[in-house]
């Protein structure tokens, strides 16, 4: 990956605190933009006392954690300080070598139990409700991390990484806020590093590939997938994790219009699952199964124009999905609607789209609504037909419209 220059610690902390530009940070502190620009260099000058206090208060970190070297300090001194607090770069609390007070070992089990509960709630709870709870839990984890040591610290850090990953997933897939999700996923990666959990790091890195792929930046997406696979090799990875990495890369390739490559990756993932593995599947990998892989395959077949194959694959997925997988159901119904719209079957397309809207009223999922809207755009040539007008009545009904705007 590209070598970072300047003061990435200050930049990351400012972005995480809601000041994405030098101008915004300067206005918040009450200094000139040129001053902030000097702070963003490789050798930022130590701020005046009152300004430094304001900077620490606004960003919630010490000046050393923000990349500043105290007067009289050296570059090597700064390196040693920042090595003790690697989390500062992405907004996590600094981790001292020894906490004044250590929490009991039981804190890891207690904190992890809430993380597991949030993981299960994701599939049924409204994202607008779960997201702030996940962020609050992450804040608690950041507080606990310096107060733990050894194996307890490792367990808390792993649960914290999973919590940040959940928040990032909600921000990207449910809230459609890719920029915010990327910052959150960076925090997840930092926490996974504190836990020395390479497999969790691989999962986080693979999630960071979605944003550039959605934007059509294949090179950036592939680079992040290379990093994810590198971390996975440090595992050992389960067959499901390796197959999921193939599925993620396949979706990225599909988004970049490389459906042939995507189908090859899906075929490779199918082979991996068929062979199996002696390694245990991570508990947190609850978003991927063989059925989910077929869902990836059906979408890629649709994008490739293989409509009969896509229809057969997606109908099989719809039959095999667990009843609790409500969010995924909306995506499959949307893809089936897209198949019928592409096949010039407006009645069937509208039927599946309405079923997706029925499900979205019960369990909101932005990705599912995106699928329905794509289908409606594909139905423009048939927009005067009764079935399409009835779809519009549902798509822009009071409940659906308010739900979409509220999320």
C-alpha positions in Angstrom: 0.0 0.0 0.0 1.1 3.6 -0.5 3.4 5.1 2.1 1.7 7.7 4.2 3.3 11.1 4.6 2.6 14.1 6.8 0.9 13.6 10.2 -1.7 10.8 9.7 -2.5 10.5 13.4 -3.8 14.1 13.6 -5.6 13.7 10.3 -7.3 10.5 11.3 -8.3 11.8 14.7 -9.7 15.0 13.2 -11.8 13.1 10.6 -13.0 10.7 13.3 -14.1 13.7 15.4 -16.0 15.3 12.5 -13.5 17.7 11.1 -12.6 16.3 7.7 -10.8 19.4 6.4 -8.0 21.7 7.7 -10.5 24.6 7.5 -13.0 22.8 9.7 -10.5 21.9 12.4 -9.0 25.4 12.3 -12.5 27.0 12.8 -13.2 24.6 15.7 -10.0 25.5 17.5 -9.9 29.2 16.6 -6.6 29.2 14.7 -5.6 29.9 11.1 -5.8 27.3 8.4 -2.1 27.7 7.7 -1.4 26.7 11.3 -3.4 23.5 10.9 -1.5 22.9 7.7 1.8 23.0 9.5 0.4 20.5 12.1 -0.3 18.1 9.3 3.3 17.9 8.2 5.9 15.3 9.1 7.4 17.5 11.8 4.4 19.4 13.3 5.4 22.3 15.6 4.3 22.0 19.2 1.2 24.1 19.8 1.0 26.9 22.2 -0.4 25.8 25.7 -3.9 27.1 25.3 -4.2 26.0 21.7 -2.8 22.6 22.6 -5.3 22.2 25.4 -8.1 23.0 22.9 -6.8 20.5 20.4 -6.7 17.8 23.1 -10.2 18.6 24.3 -11.7 18.6 20.8 -10.1 15.5 19.6 -10.0 13.6 22.9 -6.3 12.6 22.7 -3.0 13.7 24.0 -0.7 15.9 21.8 1.8 13.0 21.6 -0.9 10.6 20.5 -1.8 13.2 17.8 1.7 13.0 16.3 3.4 16.0 18.1 6.9 15.8 19.6 7.3 17.7 22.8 9.9 20.5 22.8 13.3 18.9 23.3 12.0 15.5 22.1 13.5 13.6 19.2 12.1 11.6 16.4 13.1 8.4 18.1 11.3 9.5 21.3 8.2 10.2 19.3 8.4 6.8 17.7 8.7 5.1 21.1 5.7 7.0 22.5 3.5 6.3 19.5 4.5 2.6 19.5 2.9 2.4 22.9 -0.4 3.9 21.6 -0.9 2.6 18.0 -4.7 3.0 18.4 -4.5 6.8 18.4 -4.2 6.9 14.6 -7.8 5.7 14.2 -9.4 7.3 17.2 -9.0 4.5 19.8 -7.7 5.3 23.3 -4.0 5.2 23.9 -2.8 1.9 25.4 -0.3 2.4 28.2 2.3 -0.2 29.0 0.7 -0.6 32.5 -2.6 0.6 33.7 -3.0 2.2 37.1 -5.9 -0.2 37.9 -6.5 -3.5 36.1 -10.0 -5.0 35.6 -10.7 -8.6 36.6 -10.4 -11.3 34.0 -14.2 -11.7 34.0 -14.6 -8.3 32.3 -13.6 -10.0 29.0 -16.5 -12.5 29.2 -18.9 -9.8 30.2 -17.9 -7.4 27.4 -17.8 -10.2 24.8 -21.3 -11.3 25.8 -22.8 -7.9 24.8 -20.8 -8.1 21.5 -22.3 -11.5 20.7 -25.8 -10.2 21.5 -25.4 -7.2 19.2 -24.2 -9.6 16.5 -27.4 -11.6 16.7 -29.6 -8.5 16.9 -28.3 -7.2 13.6 -30.4 -9.6 11.7 -33.7 -8.4 13.1 -33.3 -5.0 14.9 -33.6 -1.7 13.0 -30.2 -0.4 12.2 -31.1 3.1 13.5 -31.7 1.4 16.9 -28.7 -0.9 16.9 -26.1 1.5 15.6 -25.9 3.9 18.5 -25.9 0.9 20.9 -22.9 -0.6 19.1 -21.0 2.7 19.1 -21.7 3.1 22.9 -20.4 -0.4 23.4 -17.3 0.4 21.4 -16.7 3.5 23.6 -16.9 1.2 26.6 -14.4 -1.2 25.0 -11.9 1.7 24.4 -12.2 2.6 28.1 -11.6 -1.0 29.2 -8.7 -1.7 26.9 -6.0 0.2 28.9 -7.3 -1.3 32.1 -6.7 -4.9 31.0 -3.6 -7.0 30.4 -2.5 -10.3 28.9 -5.1 -12.7 27.7 -7.9 -10.5 29.1 -6.8 -7.6 27.0 -6.6 -9.7 23.9 -10.2 -10.9 24.4 -11.5 -7.4 25.0 -9.6 -6.1 21.9 -11.1 -8.9 19.8 -14.6 -8.1 21.0 -14.0 -4.4 20.4 -12.8 -5.1 16.8 -16.0 -7.1 16.2 -18.1 -4.3 17.6 -16.4 -1.7 15.3 -16.9 -4.1 12.4 -20.6 -4.4 13.1 -20.9 -0.6 13.3 -19.0 -0.3 10.0 -21.3 -2.9 8.4 -24.4 -1.0 9.5 -22.9 2.3 8.2 -22.1 0.8 4.8 -24.9 -1.6 4.1 -27.8 -0.1 6.1 -27.0 3.6 6.3 -25.2 3.9 2.9 -22.5 6.1 4.5 -19.3 4.7 2.9 -17.0 7.4 4.1 -18.0 7.0 7.7 -17.9 3.2 7.4 -14.2 3.4 6.2 -13.2 5.3 9.3 -15.0 2.9 11.5 -13.5 -0.1 9.8 -10.0 1.4 10.4 -10.8 1.4 14.1 -11.9 -2.2 13.8 -8.6 -3.1 12.1 -6.6 -1.3 14.9 -8.5 -3.2 17.6 -7.9 -6.5 15.7 -4.2 -5.7 15.7 -4.4 -5.1 19.5 -5.9 -8.6 19.7 -3.4 -10.0 17.3 -6.3 -11.7 15.5 -5.3 -12.1 11.9 -8.6 -13.7 10.8 -10.6 -10.8 12.2 -8.2 -8.5 10.5 -8.8 -10.3 7.2 -12.5 -9.9 7.6 -12.2 -6.1 8.3 -9.9 -5.6 5.3 -12.2 -7.4 3.0 -15.0 -5.1 4.1 -12.9 -2.1 3.2 -12.8 -3.4 -0.4 -16.6 -2.8 -0.9 -16.4 1.0 -0.9 -13.9 1.4 -3.8 -15.6 -1.4 -5.7 -19.0 0.3 -5.4 -17.2 3.5 -6.8 -15.8 1.5 -9.7 -12.2 1.7 -8.4 -11.1 -1.9 -9.1 -7.4 -1.3 -8.4 -8.1 -0.1 -4.8 -10.5 -3.0 -4.2 -8.1 -5.6 -5.5 -5.3 -4.1 -3.3 -7.4 -4.4 -0.2 -8.4 -8.0 -1.1 -4.7 -8.9 -1.5 -4.1 -7.5 2.1 -7.2 -9.5 3.4 -5.9 -12.7 1.9 -2.4 -12.1 3.3 -3.9 -11.8 6.8 -6.1 -14.9 6.3 -3.0 -16.9 5.5 -1.7 -16.1 9.0 -4.9 -17.8 10.3 -5.4 -20.7 10.0 -8.6 -19.9 8.0 -11.6 -22.0 7.8 -13.0 -23.1 4.4 -16.0 -20.7 4.9 -13.7 -17.7 5.5 -11.6 -18.5 2.4 -14.8 -19.0 0.3 -16.2 -15.7 1.7 -13.1 -13.9 0.6 -13.6 -15.3 -2.9 -17.3 -14.2 -2.8 -16.3 -10.6 -1.7 -13.8 -10.3 -4.5 -16.4 -11.7 -6.9 -18.8 -9.0 -5.9 -16.2 -6.4 -6.3 -15.4 -7.7 -9.8 -19.1 -7.7 -10.6 -19.4 -4.1 -9.5 -16.5 -3.3 -11.9 -18.2 -5.2 -14.8 -15.8 -8.1 -14.7 -18.4 -10.8 -14.5 -16.3 -13.5 -16.1 -13.6 -13.1 -13.4 -16.3 -13.0 -10.8 -17.9 -16.3 -11.9 -14.4 -17.9 -11.8 -13.9 -16.7 -8.2 -17.4 -18.1 -7.2 -16.5 -21.4 -8.8 -13.3 -21.5 -6.8 -15.3 -20.7 -3.6 -17.6 -23.6 -4.4 -14.7 -25.9 -4.7 -13.3 -24.7 -1.3 -16.6 -25.4 0.4 -16.9 -28.8 -1.2 -13.4 -29.8 0.0 -14.0 -28.4 3.5 -11.4 -27.7 6.1 -10.2 -29.0 9.5 -10.0 -25.5 10.8 -12.9 -24.2 12.9 -15.1 -21.4 11.5 -14.8 -18.1 13.5 -17.9 -17.5 15.6 -18.3 -14.0 14.2 -18.6 -15.2 10.6 -22.4 -15.4 10.7 -23.0 -13.5 7.5 -21.8 -16.3 5.1 -23.0 -19.8 4.2 -23.1 -22.0 1.1 -26.6 -20.5 0.5 -25.2 -17.0 0.7 -22.5 -18.0 -1.8 -25.3 -19.0 -4.3 -26.9 -15.6 -3.7 -23.6 -14.0 -4.8 -23.6 -16.3 -7.8 -27.2 -15.5 -8.8 -26.5 -11.8 -8.7 -23.3 -12.2 -10.8 -25.2 -14.4 -13.4 -27.8 -11.6 -13.5 -25.2 -8.9 -14.2 -23.6 -11.2 -16.8 -26.9 -11.5 -18.6 -27.3 -15.2 -17.9 -31.0 -14.8 -17.1 -32.2 -18.5 -17.1 -29.3 -19.5 -14.9 -29.7 -16.5 -12.6 -33.5 -17.3 -12.2 -32.8 -20.9 -11.3 -30.0 -20.0 -8.9 -32.0 -17.3 -7.1 -35.2 -19.3 -6.8 -33.2 -22.1 -5.2 -31.7 -19.6 -2.7 -35.1 -18.2 -1.9 -36.3 -21.7 -1.0 -33.2 -22.5 1.1 -32.9 -19.3 3.0 -33.6 -19.5 6.7 -36.8 -17.7 7.7 -34.7 -15.5 10.0 -32.6 -14.1 7.2 -35.0 -11.4 6.4 -32.5 -8.8 5.1 -31.1 -11.2 2.7 -34.6 -12.2 1.5 -35.2 -8.6 0.3 -32.0 -8.7 -1.7 -32.9 -12.1 -3.4 -36.4 -10.9 -4.2 -35.0 -7.7 -5.7 -32.6 -9.7 -7.8 -35.4 -12.0 -9.0 -37.4 -8.9 -9.9 -34.4 -7.6 -11.9 -34.1 -10.9 -13.7 -37.8 -10.7 -14.8 -37.4 -7.0 -15.7 -34.4 -7.8 -17.9 -36.4 -10.7 -19.5 -39.2 -8.2 -20.3 -41.6 -9.7 -17.9 -43.0 -6.6 -16.0 -45.8 -8.5 -14.2 -43.4 -11.0 -12.6 -40.9 -8.2 -11.9 -43.4 -6.1 -10.1 -44.6 -9.1 -8.1 -41.2 -9.9 -6.7 -40.6 -6.1 -6.1 -43.8 -5.8 -4.1 -42.8 -8.9 -2.0 -39.5 -7.2 -1.3 -41.3 -4.1 -0.1 -43.5 -6.1 2.1 -40.4 -7.5 3.8 -38.7 -4.1 4.0 -41.6 -2.8 6.0 -40.9 -5.4 8.6 -37.1 -5.3 8.5 -35.4 -2.3 6.8 -32.3 -3.0 4.7 -30.9 -0.3 2.5 -29.3 -2.8 0.1 -32.7 -4.4 -0.4 -34.3 -1.0 -1.2 -31.5 -0.2 -3.6 -32.4 -3.4 -5.5 -36.1 -2.4 -5.7 -35.2 1.0 -7.0 -32.9 -0.5 -9.6 -35.8 -2.6 -10.8 -38.1 0.4 -11.0 -35.6 2.1 -13.2 -35.4 -0.9 -15.5 -39.2 -0.8 -15.8 -39.4 2.7 -17.3 -40.4 1.3 -20.7 -43.5 -0.3 -19.0 -44.3 2.6 -16.6 -47.8 3.1 -17.9 -48.8 -0.5 -17.3 -51.0 -1.2 -14.3 -48.6 -3.4 -12.5 -45.9 -0.7 -12.5 -48.3 2.0 -11.3 -49.3 -0.3 -8.5 -45.6 -0.9 -7.7 -45.2 2.9 -7.6 -48.0 3.2 -5.1 -46.2 0.8 -2.8 -42.7 2.2 -3.4 -43.9 5.7 -2.6 -46.5 4.9 -0.1 -46.5 6.8 3.2 -45.1 4.0 5.3 -42.3 3.0 2.9 -41.3 6.6 2.1 -41.2 7.7 5.8 -39.3 4.5 6.7 -36.7 5.1 4.0 -36.1 8.7 5.0 -36.0 7.9 8.7 -33.3 5.3 8.3 
